[in-house]
Amino acid sequence: MVEWNFLAVLSDIDLLLLGLGNTLVVTALALAFGIPLGLFLALSRLSTIRPLSVGSAFIIEFFRTTPPLVQLFWFFFALPILIDVRMTPFIAAIVTFSIQSSAFFAEVFRGGILSIDKGQWEGAKAIGMTYGQSLRRIVLPQAVKRMIPAFMERSIELLKTTTLVSTVAYADLMFQANDLAQKTFRPLEVYTVVAVIYFLLIFTFSQISIAVEHRLARSGESTVR
């Protein structure tokens, strides 16, 4: 019979909250860098310049199809050897998840841009707008609204993926949980609390995403997946 005892865990809950804060920081920074990089990759893939289009397509597919843990290990262990620079767990996490998430965001951007009727482009061109002006003033404002649910979904996936940073000794929620489990000898309770924390966080974000998607559907806006 298992005897549950959460007192040891709750007495050190500040460690888990500190780890949660670090997890959210990594997620936020990966989004801050990953979204604009994703837009750049999407526009590059849509470019009529073949080397640019092929190169960006390769980057997107490579980071979408290789395991994020392998990518994290490569940036943390291999890249410093190649460029002779010290790589901290924090920097490795930001670089890895920014690039990895940008590959998925690129496809979201590309789908959103392609979902805009060609007549919008033609109308903008007819009134003298350049490609950049058409994209910035006409296409992206409409496309982004359709992409919001997909962006939120990818952000949730990114949050879950960041649990991998504990493998390179970054003090995220999982790393702190591992440390606390060893210190208290109560792994069952520790990981149960961590599971509940992740559930509450991700469930809340998921419900917000669903509410946004339903609101867009009622307003007549299609969404991009």
C-alpha positions in Angstrom: 0.0 0.0 0.0 1.4 3.4 -1.0 1.4 6.0 1.7 1.0 9.5 0.1 2.8 12.3 1.8 2.8 15.7 0.1 4.2 17.7 3.0 7.8 17.2 2.0 7.0 18.4 -1.5 4.8 21.3 -0.4 7.5 22.5 2.0 9.8 23.0 -1.0 7.2 24.2 -3.4 9.2 27.3 -4.0 11.8 25.2 -5.9 9.2 23.9 -8.2 7.8 27.4 -8.7 11.3 28.7 -9.5 11.6 25.9 -12.1 8.2 26.8 -13.5 9.4 30.4 -13.9 12.5 29.2 -15.8 10.4 27.0 -18.0 8.1 30.0 -18.9 11.1 32.2 -19.6 12.6 29.7 -22.1 9.2 29.3 -23.7 8.6 33.1 -24.0 12.1 33.7 -25.5 11.8 30.9 -27.9 8.5 32.3 -29.1 10.0 35.9 -29.3 12.8 34.6 -31.6 10.9 31.8 -33.3 7.9 33.7 -34.6 9.9 36.4 -36.6 12.3 33.7 -37.8 9.4 31.6 -38.9 8.0 34.5 -40.9 11.4 35.0 -42.6 11.6 31.2 -43.4 8.0 31.3 -44.8 8.7 34.3 -47.0 11.9 32.7 -48.2 10.1 29.5 -49.0 7.5 31.4 -51.0 10.2 33.3 -52.8 10.7 33.0 -56.6 14.5 32.9 -56.0 15.0 29.1 -56.2 18.2 28.8 -54.0 16.4 30.8 -51.2 13.3 28.8 -51.5 15.0 25.4 -51.6 17.4 26.4 -48.7 14.6 27.5 -46.5 12.5 24.4 -47.3 15.4 22.2 -46.3 15.8 24.1 -43.0 12.1 23.9 -42.2 11.8 20.1 -43.0 15.1 19.3 -41.2 14.0 20.9 -37.9 10.4 19.6 -38.2 11.5 16.0 -38.7 14.5 15.6 -36.4 13.9 15.0 -32.7 14.2 18.1 -30.6 16.3 16.3 -28.0 18.9 15.5 -30.7 18.9 19.1 -31.8 19.3 20.3 -28.2 22.3 17.9 -27.7 23.9 19.1 -30.9 23.7 22.7 -30.0 24.9 22.1 -26.5 27.6 19.6 -27.0 28.6 19.7 -30.7 28.3 23.4 -31.7 30.8 24.7 -29.1 33.4 22.3 -30.5 32.8 23.5 -34.0 32.9 27.3 -33.3 35.0 27.2 -30.1 32.6 29.0 -27.9 31.1 28.2 -24.4 27.5 27.2 -24.6 25.4 27.4 -21.4 22.3 25.3 -21.0 20.1 28.4 -21.1 21.6 29.6 -24.4 21.5 26.2 -25.9 17.8 25.9 -25.0 16.9 29.3 -26.5 18.8 28.6 -29.7 17.4 25.1 -30.1 13.7 25.9 -29.4 13.8 29.1 -31.3 14.9 27.4 -34.5 12.9 24.3 -33.9 9.7 26.3 -33.3 10.4 28.6 -36.2 10.2 25.6 -38.6 6.7 24.9 -37.5 5.7 28.6 -37.4 7.0 29.0 -40.9 4.5 26.4 -42.1 1.7 28.2 -40.2 2.7 31.5 -41.8 3.0 30.0 -45.3 -0.5 28.4 -44.9 -1.9 31.7 -43.7 -0.4 33.7 -46.6 -1.5 31.2 -49.2 -5.0 31.2 -47.8 -5.5 34.9 -48.8 -7.2 35.2 -52.1 -5.0 36.2 -55.0 -7.4 39.0 -55.8 -6.1 40.8 -52.7 -2.6 40.8 -54.1 -3.8 41.9 -57.5 -5.9 44.7 -56.0 -2.9 46.0 -54.0 -0.7 45.8 -57.0 -3.3 47.7 -59.0 -3.2 50.7 -56.7 0.6 50.8 -56.9 1.7 48.9 -53.8 5.0 47.0 -53.8 5.2 43.4 -52.7 6.4 44.4 -49.3 3.6 46.9 -48.8 1.0 44.5 -50.0 2.3 41.9 -47.6 2.5 44.3 -44.6 -0.7 46.2 -45.2 -3.1 43.8 -46.9 -2.1 40.2 -46.6 -0.5 39.7 -43.2 -3.2 41.5 -41.2 -5.8 39.1 -42.6 -3.6 36.1 -42.5 -2.4 36.5 -38.9 -6.0 36.6 -37.6 -6.6 33.2 -39.2 -3.4 31.9 -37.8 -4.0 32.8 -34.2 -5.4 29.3 -33.1 -2.5 27.5 -34.9 0.0 29.8 -33.2 -1.5 29.1 -29.8 -1.5 25.4 -30.4 2.2 25.4 -31.5 3.0 27.5 -28.4 1.5 24.9 -26.2 3.5 22.2 -27.9 6.6 24.3 -27.4 5.9 24.6 -23.7 5.7 20.8 -23.4 8.9 20.3 -25.5 10.9 22.6 -23.1 10.8 19.8 -20.6 13.8 18.4 -22.5 16.1 21.2 -21.2 16.5 19.3 -17.9 18.7 16.9 -19.8 21.4 19.6 -20.2 21.1 20.7 -16.5 19.0 23.8 -17.0 16.9 24.4 -13.8 13.5 24.2 -15.4 10.5 22.6 -13.7 11.5 19.0 -14.5 15.1 19.6 -13.4 13.9 21.0 -10.1 11.5 18.1 -9.7 14.2 15.5 -10.3 16.4 17.3 -7.7 13.5 17.5 -5.2 12.6 13.8 -5.7 16.1 12.8 -4.9 16.3 15.0 -1.9 12.9 14.0 -0.3 12.8 10.4 -1.5 9.2 11.1 -2.5 9.3 10.8 -6.4 5.6 9.7 -6.5 4.4 12.8 -4.8 6.9 15.1 -6.6 6.0 14.0 -10.1 2.3 14.0 -9.3 2.5 17.7 -8.2 4.5 18.5 -11.4 1.9 16.7 -13.5 -0.8 18.7 -11.9 1.1 22.0 -12.5 1.6 21.2 -16.2 -2.0 20.1 -16.5 -3.4 23.3 -15.0 -1.1 25.5 -17.1 -1.6 23.7 -20.4 -5.3 23.1 -19.9 -5.8 26.8 -19.3 -3.9 27.7 -22.5 -5.9 25.1 -24.4 -9.2 26.4 -23.3 -8.1 29.9 -24.3 -7.1 28.6 -27.7 -10.5 26.8 -28.1 -12.4 30.0 -27.1 -10.4 32.1 -29.6 -11.0 29.6 -32.4 -14.7 29.5 -31.7 -14.9 33.2 -31.7 -13.1 33.4 -35.0 -15.4 30.8 -36.4 -18.5 32.8 -35.3 -17.1 35.9 -36.9 -16.7 34.0 -40.2 -12.9 33.8 -40.2 -11.4 30.5 -41.3 -8.4 29.2 -39.4 -5.1 27.8 -40.6 -3.8 24.5 -39.4 
